[in-house]
């Protein structure tokens, strides 16, 4: 092998790799995205004839959305709020489990170097199940408004993001669920 070929090969190879990296740089200005997360759910303003024994649990969520531009996206989400525990009048306990299927509009404001602030507003179908009927909490499945605030970090070289978010599910005047979530997602 000639010396010029030996010296030129690393230059050509590194140029090709730099070009490949530039071609794979994340274009996150629009497109489909999805993700998963975990967090905490806290119940507020629960009006019940039984006492609320445990008002928080682990929250699991999944979402898929479409980002129209750098400032606006829509998102479908699923949240499993975990179980709330009530003390019944007879000394036994009952558990209330709730899940939400939501549709939200999200507005984003770039802050600095991949850090983005955002707000969400939308609606959710809340599906609740209770292990006993004598708790005195209305567990009908119903629609509820959803709103929240968060921060997002968009990675610059890969189409991944992480989010930290506070969201309120305002089920009715007697029952509200607040979630704090940490999630990771990918944009396609």
Secondary structure as UniProt FT lines:
FT   HELIX           3..23
FT   STRAND          31..44
FT   STRAND          51..54
FT   STRAND          56..67
FT   STRAND          72..87
FT   TURN            89..90
FT   STRAND          93..112
FT   TURN            113..114
FT   STRAND          115..130
FT   STRAND          142..154
FT   STRAND          160..172
FT   TURN            173..174
FT   STRAND          175..187
//
